[in-house]
Amino acid sequence: MLKIIKFFLKLILTIFLIFVLLFVIYVKEKYYVIQLSVIRITKIRNEYSLDFKSYGDTKKL
């Protein structure tokens, strides 16, 4: 009986750890994607500001 209980506890713990790991990976991926989009936006803004400097008021399309 004790062996069965120990086995189930280990199983539950293992499943829990796997879920935590998956959750952490998911959050990191989401954060990474957000970071990438922010970097992309700042890049675009920098390009436009460079265009403004070089062409006065007209911006390159």
PDBQT receptor file of N, H, CA, C and O in Angstrom, charges set to zero:
ATOM      1  N   MET A   1       0.839  -1.209   0.000  1.00  0.00    +0.000 N 
ATOM      2  CA  MET A   1       0.000   0.000   0.000  1.00  0.00    +0.000 C 
ATOM      3  C   MET A   1       0.875   1.260   0.000  1.00  0.00    +0.000 C 
ATOM      4  O   MET A   1       0.640   2.191  -0.770  1.00  0.00    +0.000 OA
ATOM      5  N   LEU A   2       1.857   1.273   0.851  1.00  0.00    +0.000 N 
ATOM      6  H   LEU A   2       2.048   0.516   1.477  1.00  0.00    +0.000 HD
ATOM      7  CA  LEU A   2       2.759   2.426   0.961  1.00  0.00    +0.000 C 
ATOM      8  C   LEU A   2       3.506   2.651  -0.362  1.00  0.00    +0.000 C 
ATOM      9  O   LEU A   2       3.716   3.786  -0.790  1.00  0.00    +0.000 OA
ATOM     10  N   LYS A   3       3.900   1.538  -0.996  1.00  0.00    +0.000 N 
ATOM     11  H   LYS A   3       3.730   0.616  -0.648  1.00  0.00    +0.000 HD
ATOM     12  CA  LYS A   3       4.606   1.622  -2.281  1.00  0.00    +0.000 C 
ATOM     13  C   LYS A   3       3.740   2.307  -3.333  1.00  0.00    +0.000 C 
ATOM     14  O   LYS A   3       4.219   3.150  -4.091  1.00  0.00    +0.000 OA
ATOM     15  N   ILE A   4       2.478   1.944  -3.371  1.00  0.00    +0.000 N 
ATOM     16  H   ILE A   4       2.089   1.259  -2.755  1.00  0.00    +0.000 HD
ATOM     17  CA  ILE A   4       1.532   2.512  -4.345  1.00  0.00    +0.000 C 
ATOM     18  C   ILE A   4       1.381   4.013  -4.108  1.00  0.00    +0.000 C 
ATOM     19  O   ILE A   4       1.399   4.800  -5.054  1.00  0.00    +0.000 OA
ATOM     20  N   ILE A   5       1.234   4.405  -2.846  1.00  0.00    +0.000 N 
ATOM     21  H   ILE A   5       1.220   3.765  -2.077  1.00  0.00    +0.000 HD
ATOM     22  CA  ILE A   5       1.084   5.826  -2.490  1.00  0.00    +0.000 C 
ATOM     23  C   ILE A   5       2.335   6.599  -2.917  1.00  0.00    +0.000 C 
ATOM     24  O   ILE A   5       2.232   7.678  -3.500  1.00  0.00    +0.000 OA
ATOM     25  N   LYS A   6       3.516   6.046  -2.625  1.00  0.00    +0.000 N 
ATOM     26  H   LYS A   6       3.600   5.169  -2.151  1.00  0.00    +0.000 HD
ATOM     27  CA  LYS A   6       4.773   6.695  -3.010  1.00  0.00    +0.000 C 
ATOM     28  C   LYS A   6       4.852   6.853  -4.528  1.00  0.00    +0.000 C 
ATOM     29  O   LYS A   6       5.253   7.899  -5.038  1.00  0.00    +0.000 OA
ATOM     30  N   PHE A   7       4.462   5.799  -5.234  1.00  0.00    +0.000 N 
ATOM     31  H   PHE A   7       4.136   4.949  -4.820  1.00  0.00    +0.000 HD
ATOM     32  CA  PHE A   7       4.490   5.830  -6.700  1.00  0.00    +0.000 C 
ATOM     33  C   PHE A   7       3.596   6.947  -7.235  1.00  0.00    +0.000 C 
ATOM     34  O   PHE A   7       3.995   7.700  -8.124  1.00  0.00    +0.000 OA
ATOM     35  N   PHE A   8       2.389   7.047  -6.687  1.00  0.00    +0.000 N 
ATOM     36  H   PHE A   8       2.066   6.436  -5.964  1.00  0.00    +0.000 HD
ATOM     37  CA  PHE A   8       1.448   8.079  -7.139  1.00  0.00    +0.000 C 
ATOM     38  C   PHE A   8       1.964   9.476  -6.816  1.00  0.00    +0.000 C 
ATOM     39  O   PHE A   8       1.820  10.398  -7.619  1.00  0.00    +0.000 OA
ATOM     40  N   LEU A   9       2.560   9.627  -5.647  1.00  0.00    +0.000 N 
ATOM     41  H   LEU A   9       2.677   8.878  -4.995  1.00  0.00    +0.000 HD
ATOM     42  CA  LEU A   9       3.125  10.928  -5.278  1.00  0.00    +0.000 C 
ATOM     43  C   LEU A   9       4.235  11.326  -6.256  1.00  0.00    +0.000 C 
ATOM     44  O   LEU A   9       4.303  12.471  -6.702  1.00  0.00    +0.000 OA
ATOM     45  N   LYS A  10       5.103  10.361  -6.582  1.00  0.00    +0.000 N 
ATOM     46  H   LYS A  10       5.048   9.430  -6.220  1.00  0.00    +0.000 HD
ATOM     47  CA  LYS A  10       6.174  10.631  -7.542  1.00  0.00    +0.000 C 
ATOM     48  C   LYS A  10       5.600  11.003  -8.901  1.00  0.00    +0.000 C 
ATOM     49  O   LYS A  10       6.082  11.927  -9.558  1.00  0.00    +0.000 OA
ATOM     50  N   LEU A  11       4.584  10.289  -9.310  1.00  0.00    +0.000 N 
ATOM     51  H   LEU A  11       4.192   9.539  -8.777  1.00  0.00    +0.000 HD
ATOM     52  CA  LEU A  11       3.936  10.537 -10.602  1.00  0.00    +0.000 C 
ATOM     53  C   LEU A  11       3.357  11.951 -10.646  1.00  0.00    +0.000 C 
ATOM     54  O   LEU A  11       3.566  12.688 -11.609  1.00  0.00    +0.000 OA
ATOM     55  N   ILE A  12       2.635  12.315  -9.604  1.00  0.00    +0.000 N 
ATOM     56  H   ILE A  12       2.465  11.716  -8.821  1.00  0.00    +0.000 HD
ATOM     57  CA  ILE A  12       2.011  13.645  -9.513  1.00  0.00    +0.000 C 
ATOM     58  C   ILE A  12       3.088  14.725  -9.530  1.00  0.00    +0.000 C 
ATOM     59  O   ILE A  12       2.957  15.733 -10.226  1.00  0.00    +0.000 OA
ATOM     60  N   LEU A  13       4.149  14.510  -8.763  1.00  0.00    +0.000 N 
ATOM     61  H   LEU A  13       4.255  13.691  -8.198  1.00  0.00    +0.000 HD
ATOM     62  CA  LEU A  13       5.249  15.470  -8.692  1.00  0.00    +0.000 C 
ATOM     63  C   LEU A  13       5.906  15.639 -10.068  1.00  0.00    +0.000 C 
ATOM     64  O   LEU A  13       6.188  16.756 -10.499  1.00  0.00    +0.000 OA
ATOM     65  N   THR A  14       6.141  14.521 -10.743  1.00  0.00    +0.000 N 
ATOM     66  H   THR A  14       5.911  13.613 -10.393  1.00  0.00    +0.000 HD
ATOM     67  CA  THR A  14       6.766  14.555 -12.071  1.00  0.00    +0.000 C 
ATOM     68  C   THR A  14       5.897  15.324 -13.058  1.00  0.00    +0.000 C 
ATOM     69  O   THR A  14       6.393  16.173 -13.798  1.00  0.00    +0.000 OA
ATOM     70  N   ILE A  15       4.613  15.030 -13.068  1.00  0.00    +0.000 N 
ATOM     71  H   ILE A  15       4.209  14.340 -12.467  1.00  0.00    +0.000 HD
ATOM     72  CA  ILE A  15       3.674  15.715 -13.968  1.00  0.00    +0.000 C 
ATOM     73  C   ILE A  15       3.663  17.214 -13.662  1.00  0.00    +0.000 C 
ATOM     74  O   ILE A  15       3.668  18.043 -14.571  1.00  0.00    +0.000 OA
ATOM     75  N   PHE A  16       3.648  17.546 -12.378  1.00  0.00    +0.000 N 
ATOM     76  H   PHE A  16       3.644  16.872 -11.639  1.00  0.00    +0.000 HD
ATOM     77  CA  PHE A  16       3.655  18.950 -11.954  1.00  0.00    +0.000 C 
ATOM     78  C   PHE A  16       4.911  19.659 -12.456  1.00  0.00    +0.000 C 
ATOM     79  O   PHE A  16       4.838  20.770 -12.982  1.00  0.00    +0.000 OA
ATOM     80  N   LEU A  17       6.060  19.011 -12.292  1.00  0.00    +0.000 N 
ATOM     81  H   LEU A  17       6.119  18.108 -11.865  1.00  0.00    +0.000 HD
ATOM     82  CA  LEU A  17       7.328  19.604 -12.733  1.00  0.00    +0.000 C 
ATOM     83  C   LEU A  17       7.335  19.819 -14.246  1.00  0.00    +0.000 C 
ATOM     84  O   LEU A  17       7.809  20.845 -14.733  1.00  0.00    +0.000 OA
ATOM     85  N   ILE A  18       6.807  18.845 -14.981  1.00  0.00    +0.000 N 
ATOM     86  H   ILE A  18       6.422  18.011 -14.585  1.00  0.00    +0.000 HD
ATOM     87  CA  ILE A  18       6.743  18.964 -16.442  1.00  0.00    +0.000 C 
ATOM     88  C   ILE A  18       5.866  20.156 -16.828  1.00  0.00    +0.000 C 
ATOM     89  O   ILE A  18       6.212  20.933 -17.718  1.00  0.00    +0.000 OA
ATOM     90  N   PHE A  19       4.730  20.287 -16.146  1.00  0.00    +0.000 N 
ATOM     91  H   PHE A  19       4.449  19.656 -15.423  1.00  0.00    +0.000 HD
ATOM     92  CA  PHE A  19       3.831  21.413 -16.429  1.00  0.00    +0.000 C 
ATOM     93  C   PHE A  19       4.507  22.747 -16.133  1.00  0.00    +0.000 C 
ATOM     94  O   PHE A  19       4.390  23.696 -16.909  1.00  0.00    +0.000 OA
ATOM     95  N   VAL A  20       5.211  22.815 -15.015  1.00  0.00    +0.000 N 
ATOM     96  H   VAL A  20       5.306  22.045 -14.384  1.00  0.00    +0.000 HD
ATOM     97  CA  VAL A  20       5.918  24.053 -14.645  1.00  0.00    +0.000 C 
ATOM     98  C   VAL A  20       6.943  24.397 -15.723  1.00  0.00    +0.000 C 
ATOM     99  O   VAL A  20       7.057  25.549 -16.141  1.00  0.00    +0.000 OA
ATOM    100  N   LEU A  21       7.680  23.391 -16.164  1.00  0.00    +0.000 N 
ATOM    101  H   LEU A  21       7.587  22.455 -15.825  1.00  0.00    +0.000 HD
ATOM    102  CA  LEU A  21       8.698  23.585 -17.195  1.00  0.00    +0.000 C 
ATOM    103  C   LEU A  21       8.066  24.103 -18.490  1.00  0.00    +0.000 C 
ATOM    104  O   LEU A  21       8.564  25.050 -19.099  1.00  0.00    +0.000 OA
ATOM    105  N   LEU A  22       6.971  23.475 -18.899  1.00  0.00    +0.000 N 
ATOM    106  H   LEU A  22       6.566  22.706 -18.404  1.00  0.00    +0.000 HD
ATOM    107  CA  LEU A  22       6.270  23.897 -20.116  1.00  0.00    +0.000 C 
ATOM    108  C   LEU A  22       5.766  25.329 -19.982  1.00  0.00    +0.000 C 
ATOM    109  O   LEU A  22       5.861  26.119 -20.921  1.00  0.00    +0.000 OA
ATOM    110  N   PHE A  23       5.233  25.655 -18.816  1.00  0.00    +0.000 N 
ATOM    111  H   PHE A  23       5.156  25.013 -18.053  1.00  0.00    +0.000 HD
ATOM    112  CA  PHE A  23       4.718  27.001 -18.572  1.00  0.00    +0.000 C 
ATOM    113  C   PHE A  23       5.838  28.032 -18.676  1.00  0.00    +0.000 C 
ATOM    114  O   PHE A  23       5.672  29.087 -19.288  1.00  0.00    +0.000 OA
ATOM    115  N   VAL A  24       6.983  27.713 -18.067  1.00  0.00    +0.000 N 
ATOM    116  H   VAL A  24       7.119  26.856 -17.569  1.00  0.00    +0.000 HD
ATOM    117  CA  VAL A  24       8.135  28.623 -18.103  1.00  0.00    +0.000 C 
ATOM    118  C   VAL A  24       8.584  28.833 -19.546  1.00  0.00    +0.000 C 
ATOM    119  O   VAL A  24       8.857  29.961 -19.957  1.00  0.00    +0.000 OA
ATOM    120  N   ILE A  25       8.660  27.746 -20.314  1.00  0.00    +0.000 N 
ATOM    121  H   ILE A  25       8.439  26.830 -19.980  1.00  0.00    +0.000 HD
ATOM    122  CA  ILE A  25       9.067  27.839 -21.720  1.00  0.00    +0.000 C 
ATOM    123  C   ILE A  25       8.073  28.707 -22.494  1.00  0.00    +0.000 C 
ATOM    124  O   ILE A  25       8.473  29.558 -23.288  1.00  0.00    +0.000 OA
ATOM    125  N   TYR A  26       6.783  28.488 -22.258  1.00  0.00    +0.000 N 
ATOM    126  H   TYR A  26       6.458  27.797 -21.613  1.00  0.00    +0.000 HD
ATOM    127  CA  TYR A  26       5.725  29.243 -22.938  1.00  0.00    +0.000 C 
ATOM    128  C   TYR A  26       5.849  30.738 -22.637  1.00  0.00    +0.000 C 
ATOM    129  O   TYR A  26       5.780  31.569 -23.542  1.00  0.00    +0.000 OA
ATOM    130  N   VAL A  27       6.032  31.070 -21.362  1.00  0.00    +0.000 N 
ATOM    131  H   VAL A  27       6.089  30.395 -20.626  1.00  0.00    +0.000 HD
ATOM    132  CA  VAL A  27       6.150  32.476 -20.949  1.00  0.00    +0.000 C 
ATOM    133  C   VAL A  27       7.394  33.095 -21.582  1.00  0.00    +0.000 C 
ATOM    134  O   VAL A  27       7.346  34.220 -22.079  1.00  0.00    +0.000 OA
ATOM    135  N   LYS A  28       8.509  32.359 -21.563  1.00  0.00    +0.000 N 
ATOM    136  H   LYS A  28       8.548  31.445 -21.159  1.00  0.00    +0.000 HD
ATOM    137  CA  LYS A  28       9.742  32.872 -22.159  1.00  0.00    +0.000 C 
ATOM    138  C   LYS A  28       9.550  33.138 -23.645  1.00  0.00    +0.000 C 
ATOM    139  O   LYS A  28       9.987  34.169 -24.156  1.00  0.00    +0.000 OA
ATOM    140  N   GLU A  29       8.894  32.205 -24.345  1.00  0.00    +0.000 N 
ATOM    141  H   GLU A  29       8.539  31.367 -23.930  1.00  0.00    +0.000 HD
ATOM    142  CA  GLU A  29       8.625  32.377 -25.778  1.00  0.00    +0.000 C 
ATOM    143  C   GLU A  29       7.801  33.638 -26.010  1.00  0.00    +0.000 C 
ATOM    144  O   GLU A  29       8.127  34.447 -26.878  1.00  0.00    +0.000 OA
ATOM    145  N   LYS A  30       6.733  33.804 -25.232  1.00  0.00    +0.000 N 
ATOM    146  H   LYS A  30       6.468  33.147 -24.527  1.00  0.00    +0.000 HD
ATOM    147  CA  LYS A  30       5.868  34.978 -25.363  1.00  0.00    +0.000 C 
ATOM    148  C   LYS A  30       6.674  36.252 -25.133  1.00  0.00    +0.000 C 
ATOM    149  O   LYS A  30       6.571  37.210 -25.899  1.00  0.00    +0.000 OA
ATOM    150  N   TYR A  31       7.481  36.253 -24.066  1.00  0.00    +0.000 N 
ATOM    151  H   TYR A  31       7.565  35.474 -23.443  1.00  0.00    +0.000 HD
ATOM    152  CA  TYR A  31       8.293  37.421 -23.726  1.00  0.00    +0.000 C 
ATOM    153  C   TYR A  31       9.277  37.712 -24.855  1.00  0.00    +0.000 C 
ATOM    154  O   TYR A  31       9.497  38.866 -25.223  1.00  0.00    +0.000 OA
ATOM    155  N   TYR A  32       9.875  36.630 -25.404  1.00  0.00    +0.000 N 
ATOM    156  H   TYR A  32       9.697  35.693 -25.105  1.00  0.00    +0.000 HD
ATOM    157  CA  TYR A  32      10.842  36.780 -26.485  1.00  0.00    +0.000 C 
ATOM    158  C   TYR A  32      10.178  37.384 -27.719  1.00  0.00    +0.000 C 
ATOM    159  O   TYR A  32      10.742  38.267 -28.366  1.00  0.00    +0.000 OA
ATOM    160  N   VAL A  33       8.983  36.906 -28.039  1.00  0.00    +0.000 N 
ATOM    161  H   VAL A  33       8.525  36.189 -27.514  1.00  0.00    +0.000 HD
ATOM    162  CA  VAL A  33       8.238  37.426 -29.197  1.00  0.00    +0.000 C 
ATOM    163  C   VAL A  33       7.937  38.906 -28.989  1.00  0.00    +0.000 C 
ATOM    164  O   VAL A  33       8.091  39.710 -29.909  1.00  0.00    +0.000 OA
ATOM    165  N   ILE A  34       7.503  39.269 -27.773  1.00  0.00    +0.000 N 
ATOM    166  H   ILE A  34       7.377  38.616 -27.026  1.00  0.00    +0.000 HD
ATOM    167  CA  ILE A  34       7.212  40.673 -27.450  1.00  0.00    +0.000 C 
ATOM    168  C   ILE A  34       8.481  41.505 -27.629  1.00  0.00    +0.000 C 
ATOM    169  O   ILE A  34       8.446  42.585 -28.220  1.00  0.00    +0.000 OA
ATOM    170  N   GLN A  35       9.606  40.992 -27.112  1.00  0.00    +0.000 N 
ATOM    171  H   GLN A  35       9.635  40.115 -26.632  1.00  0.00    +0.000 HD
ATOM    172  CA  GLN A  35      10.884  41.695 -27.242  1.00  0.00    +0.000 C 
ATOM    173  C   GLN A  35      11.225  41.910 -28.710  1.00  0.00    +0.000 C 
ATOM    174  O   GLN A  35      11.638  42.999 -29.109  1.00  0.00    +0.000 OA
ATOM    175  N   LEU A  36      11.047  40.851 -29.517  1.00  0.00    +0.000 N 
ATOM    176  H   LEU A  36      10.712  39.967 -29.193  1.00  0.00    +0.000 HD
ATOM    177  CA  LEU A  36      11.352  40.946 -30.948  1.00  0.00    +0.000 C 
ATOM    178  C   LEU A  36      10.514  42.028 -31.609  1.00  0.00    +0.000 C 
ATOM    179  O   LEU A  36      11.033  42.827 -32.388  1.00  0.00    +0.000 OA
ATOM    180  N   SER A  37       9.213  42.058 -31.304  1.00  0.00    +0.000 N 
ATOM    181  H   SER A  37       8.791  41.409 -30.672  1.00  0.00    +0.000 HD
ATOM    182  CA  SER A  37       8.337  43.056 -31.925  1.00  0.00    +0.000 C 
ATOM    183  C   SER A  37       8.745  44.462 -31.489  1.00  0.00    +0.000 C 
ATOM    184  O   SER A  37       8.719  45.393 -32.294  1.00  0.00    +0.000 OA
ATOM    185  N   VAL A  38       9.120  44.619 -30.229  1.00  0.00    +0.000 N 
ATOM    186  H   VAL A  38       9.142  43.862 -29.576  1.00  0.00    +0.000 HD
ATOM    187  CA  VAL A  38       9.569  45.933 -29.734  1.00  0.00    +0.000 C 
ATOM    188  C   VAL A  38      10.825  46.354 -30.480  1.00  0.00    +0.000 C 
ATOM    189  O   VAL A  38      10.949  47.504 -30.903  1.00  0.00    +0.000 OA
ATOM    190  N   ILE A  39      11.757  45.417 -30.641  1.00  0.00    +0.000 N 
ATOM    191  H   ILE A  39      11.655  44.483 -30.297  1.00  0.00    +0.000 HD
ATOM    192  CA  ILE A  39      12.999  45.715 -31.363  1.00  0.00    +0.000 C 
ATOM    193  C   ILE A  39      12.668  46.130 -32.794  1.00  0.00    +0.000 C 
ATOM    194  O   ILE A  39      13.238  47.089 -33.316  1.00  0.00    +0.000 OA
ATOM    195  N   ARG A  40      11.741  45.399 -33.428  1.00  0.00    +0.000 N 
ATOM    196  H   ARG A  40      11.278  44.621 -33.004  1.00  0.00    +0.000 HD
ATOM    197  CA  ARG A  40      11.350  45.701 -34.812  1.00  0.00    +0.000 C 
ATOM    198  C   ARG A  40      10.758  47.102 -34.902  1.00  0.00    +0.000 C 
ATOM    199  O   ARG A  40      11.089  47.867 -35.808  1.00  0.00    +0.000 OA
ATOM    200  N   ILE A  41       9.876  47.434 -33.952  1.00  0.00    +0.000 N 
ATOM    201  H   ILE A  41       9.607  46.812 -33.216  1.00  0.00    +0.000 HD
ATOM    202  CA  ILE A  41       9.227  48.757 -33.952  1.00  0.00    +0.000 C 
ATOM    203  C   ILE A  41      10.279  49.852 -33.792  1.00  0.00    +0.000 C 
ATOM    204  O   ILE A  41      10.251  50.848 -34.514  1.00  0.00    +0.000 OA
ATOM    205  N   THR A  42      11.207  49.672 -32.848  1.00  0.00    +0.000 N 
ATOM    206  H   THR A  42      11.229  48.862 -32.261  1.00  0.00    +0.000 HD
ATOM    207  CA  THR A  42      12.239  50.697 -32.634  1.00  0.00    +0.000 C 
ATOM    208  C   THR A  42      13.118  50.817 -33.869  1.00  0.00    +0.000 C 
ATOM    209  O   THR A  42      13.540  51.916 -34.229  1.00  0.00    +0.000 OA
ATOM    210  N   LYS A  43      13.397  49.684 -34.522  1.00  0.00    +0.000 N 
ATOM    211  H   LYS A  43      13.054  48.792 -34.229  1.00  0.00    +0.000 HD
ATOM    212  CA  LYS A  43      14.188  49.718 -35.753  1.00  0.00    +0.000 C 
ATOM    213  C   LYS A  43      13.492  50.559 -36.810  1.00  0.00    +0.000 C 
ATOM    214  O   LYS A  43      14.107  51.418 -37.441  1.00  0.00    +0.000 OA
ATOM    215  N   ILE A  44      12.192  50.301 -36.998  1.00  0.00    +0.000 N 
ATOM    216  H   ILE A  44      11.692  49.602 -36.486  1.00  0.00    +0.000 HD
ATOM    217  CA  ILE A  44      11.406  51.039 -38.000  1.00  0.00    +0.000 C 
ATOM    218  C   ILE A  44      11.416  52.526 -37.656  1.00  0.00    +0.000 C 
ATOM    219  O   ILE A  44      11.609  53.369 -38.532  1.00  0.00    +0.000 OA
ATOM    220  N   ARG A  45      11.207  52.843 -36.384  1.00  0.00    +0.000 N 
ATOM    221  H   ARG A  45      11.050  52.158 -35.673  1.00  0.00    +0.000 HD
ATOM    222  CA  ARG A  45      11.193  54.251 -35.963  1.00  0.00    +0.000 C 
ATOM    223  C   ARG A  45      12.539  54.901 -36.225  1.00  0.00    +0.000 C 
ATOM    224  O   ARG A  45      12.605  56.042 -36.682  1.00  0.00    +0.000 OA
ATOM    225  N   ASN A  46      13.617  54.174 -35.935  1.00  0.00    +0.000 N 
ATOM    226  H   ASN A  46      13.563  53.247 -35.564  1.00  0.00    +0.000 HD
ATOM    227  CA  ASN A  46      14.951  54.720 -36.177  1.00  0.00    +0.000 C 
ATOM    228  C   ASN A  46      15.175  54.979 -37.658  1.00  0.00    +0.000 C 
ATOM    229  O   ASN A  46      15.752  56.000 -38.034  1.00  0.00    +0.000 OA
ATOM    230  N   GLU A  47      14.715  54.049 -38.506  1.00  0.00    +0.000 N 
ATOM    231  H   GLU A  47      14.246  53.220 -38.201  1.00  0.00    +0.000 HD
ATOM    232  CA  GLU A  47      14.867  54.233 -39.951  1.00  0.00    +0.000 C 
ATOM    233  C   GLU A  47      14.118  55.481 -40.405  1.00  0.00    +0.000 C 
ATOM    234  O   GLU A  47      14.631  56.266 -41.202  1.00  0.00    +0.000 OA
ATOM    235  N   TYR A  48      12.902  55.659 -39.892  1.00  0.00    +0.000 N 
ATOM    236  H   TYR A  48      12.485  55.021 -39.244  1.00  0.00    +0.000 HD
ATOM    237  CA  TYR A  48      12.115  56.833 -40.272  1.00  0.00    +0.000 C 
ATOM    238  C   TYR A  48      12.793  58.111 -39.796  1.00  0.00    +0.000 C 
ATOM    239  O   TYR A  48      12.828  59.103 -40.523  1.00  0.00    +0.000 OA
ATOM    240  N   SER A  49      13.331  58.094 -38.582  1.00  0.00    +0.000 N 
ATOM    241  H   SER A  49      13.302  57.288 -37.991  1.00  0.00    +0.000 HD
ATOM    242  CA  SER A  49      13.977  59.307 -38.079  1.00  0.00    +0.000 C 
ATOM    243  C   SER A  49      15.221  59.613 -38.917  1.00  0.00    +0.000 C 
ATOM    244  O   SER A  49      15.531  60.776 -39.176  1.00  0.00    +0.000 OA
ATOM    245  N   LEU A  50      15.937  58.555 -39.342  1.00  0.00    +0.000 N 
ATOM    246  H   LEU A  50      15.686  57.610 -39.132  1.00  0.00    +0.000 HD
ATOM    247  CA  LEU A  50      17.083  58.760 -40.231  1.00  0.00    +0.000 C 
ATOM    248  C   LEU A  50      16.618  59.376 -41.548  1.00  0.00    +0.000 C 
ATOM    249  O   LEU A  50      17.251  60.288 -42.080  1.00  0.00    +0.000 OA
ATOM    250  N   ASP A  51      15.490  58.855 -42.069  1.00  0.00    +0.000 N 
ATOM    251  H   ASP A  51      14.976  58.114 -41.637  1.00  0.00    +0.000 HD
ATOM    252  CA  ASP A  51      14.935  59.392 -43.310  1.00  0.00    +0.000 C 
ATOM    253  C   ASP A  51      14.572  60.863 -43.139  1.00  0.00    +0.000 C 
ATOM    254  O   ASP A  51      14.844  61.681 -44.018  1.00  0.00    +0.000 OA
ATOM    255  N   PHE A  52      13.956  61.195 -42.006  1.00  0.00    +0.000 N 
ATOM    256  H   PHE A  52      13.735  60.531 -41.293  1.00  0.00    +0.000 HD
ATOM    257  CA  PHE A  52      13.586  62.589 -41.757  1.00  0.00    +0.000 C 
ATOM    258  C   PHE A  52      14.825  63.476 -41.768  1.00  0.00    +0.000 C 
ATOM    259  O   PHE A  52      14.792  64.587 -42.297  1.00  0.00    +0.000 OA
ATOM    260  N   LYS A  53      15.910  62.991 -41.189  1.00  0.00    +0.000 N 
ATOM    261  H   LYS A  53      15.937  62.088 -40.759  1.00  0.00    +0.000 HD
ATOM    262  CA  LYS A  53      17.132  63.790 -41.141  1.00  0.00    +0.000 C 
ATOM    263  C   LYS A  53      17.686  64.017 -42.543  1.00  0.00    +0.000 C 
ATOM    264  O   LYS A  53      18.148  65.111 -42.866  1.00  0.00    +0.000 OA
ATOM    265  N   SER A  54      17.636  62.971 -43.375  1.00  0.00    +0.000 N 
ATOM    266  H   SER A  54      17.260  62.082 -43.112  1.00  0.00    +0.000 HD
ATOM    267  CA  SER A  54      18.303  63.083 -44.676  1.00  0.00    +0.000 C 
ATOM    268  C   SER A  54      17.439  63.769 -45.730  1.00  0.00    +0.000 C 
ATOM    269  O   SER A  54      17.971  64.365 -46.667  1.00  0.00    +0.000 OA
ATOM    270  N   TYR A  55      16.102  63.693 -45.591  1.00  0.00    +0.000 N 
ATOM    271  H   TYR A  55      15.670  63.209 -44.830  1.00  0.00    +0.000 HD
ATOM    272  CA  TYR A  55      15.245  64.258 -46.636  1.00  0.00    +0.000 C 
ATOM    273  C   TYR A  55      14.403  65.432 -46.156  1.00  0.00    +0.000 C 
ATOM    274  O   TYR A  55      13.460  65.834 -46.838  1.00  0.00    +0.000 OA
ATOM    275  N   GLY A  56      14.722  65.979 -45.015  1.00  0.00    +0.000 N 
ATOM    276  H   GLY A  56      15.488  65.653 -44.461  1.00  0.00    +0.000 HD
ATOM    277  CA  GLY A  56      13.913  67.078 -44.506  1.00  0.00    +0.000 C 
ATOM    278  C   GLY A  56      12.550  66.576 -44.076  1.00  0.00    +0.000 C 
ATOM    279  O   GLY A  56      12.461  65.694 -43.222  1.00  0.00    +0.000 OA
ATOM    280  N   ASP A  57      11.474  67.124 -44.655  1.00  0.00    +0.000 N 
ATOM    281  H   ASP A  57      11.546  67.840 -45.349  1.00  0.00    +0.000 HD
ATOM    282  CA  ASP A  57      10.118  66.742 -44.257  1.00  0.00    +0.000 C 
ATOM    283  C   ASP A  57       9.610  65.514 -45.008  1.00  0.00    +0.000 C 
ATOM    284  O   ASP A  57       8.726  64.813 -44.517  1.00  0.00    +0.000 OA
ATOM    285  N   THR A  58      10.165  65.244 -46.204  1.00  0.00    +0.000 N 
ATOM    286  H   THR A  58      10.883  65.814 -46.603  1.00  0.00    +0.000 HD
ATOM    287  CA  THR A  58       9.661  64.107 -46.992  1.00  0.00    +0.000 C 
ATOM    288  C   THR A  58      10.277  62.826 -46.461  1.00  0.00    +0.000 C 
ATOM    289  O   THR A  58      11.472  62.765 -46.171  1.00  0.00    +0.000 OA
ATOM    290  N   LYS A  59       9.445  61.806 -46.338  1.00  0.00    +0.000 N 
ATOM    291  H   LYS A  59       8.474  61.855 -46.572  1.00  0.00    +0.000 HD
ATOM    292  CA  LYS A  59       9.991  60.527 -45.875  1.00  0.00    +0.000 C 
ATOM    293  C   LYS A  59       9.971  59.522 -47.019  1.00  0.00    +0.000 C 
ATOM    294  O   LYS A  59       9.056  59.514 -47.843  1.00  0.00    +0.000 OA
ATOM    295  N   LYS A  60      10.973  58.694 -47.055  1.00  0.00    +0.000 N 
ATOM    296  H   LYS A  60      11.716  58.701 -46.386  1.00  0.00    +0.000 HD
ATOM    297  CA  LYS A  60      11.091  57.677 -48.097  1.00  0.00    +0.000 C 
ATOM    298  C   LYS A  60      10.026  56.608 -47.868  1.00  0.00    +0.000 C 
ATOM    299  O   LYS A  60       9.883  56.118 -46.748  1.00  0.00    +0.000 OA
ATOM    300  N   LEU A  61       9.281  56.239 -48.899  1.00  0.00    +0.000 N 
ATOM    301  H   LEU A  61       9.397  56.637 -49.809  1.00  0.00    +0.000 HD
ATOM    302  CA  LEU A  61       8.246  55.212 -48.760  1.00  0.00    +0.000 C 
ATOM    303  C   LEU A  61       8.796  53.852 -49.141  1.00  0.00    +0.000 C 
ATOM    304  O   LEU A  61       8.074  52.857 -49.089  1.00  0.00    +0.000 OA
TER     305      LEU A  61
